[in-house]
Amino acid sequence: MQDMPRTPTDEKPVVSFRMTSTLTDWLRAVATARGWSMNEYLVGVLDGLRTWWRLPAMLSDVIEADRKAMGMDQFDYIGHLLARRYNEIRDQGGPGFEKKAKGHK
């Protein structure tokens, strides 16, 4: 009997990571809050990073081009985006400003 050819999605190698107990506790808590296993959460985060959270290509292509133009890897670029978001929150009325604006309509 001949084995069926494998596609990249069929293979799921086991990978082991060493983490601090603080990080493990956090991972367990955020995964549980979503009703996910720690593995599901971690794979989701890594795949989200890889695919720009499955944004449509017309968005992710621009984001990827910006990241490259900034000379940043994805890790640093996400930090940059979060810092820009902080500035937006600070300058636009504080936490939840977008939700607050929608509530006044």
Secondary structure as GFF3:
##gff-version 3
##sequence-region A 1 105
A	DSSP	alpha_helix	21	34	.	.	.	ID=ss1
A	DSSP	alpha_helix	38	51	.	.	.	ID=ss2
A	DSSP	alpha_helix	57	70	.	.	.	ID=ss3
A	DSSP	alpha_helix	74	92	.	.	.	ID=ss4
A	DSSP	alpha_helix	97	103	.	.	.	ID=ss5
###
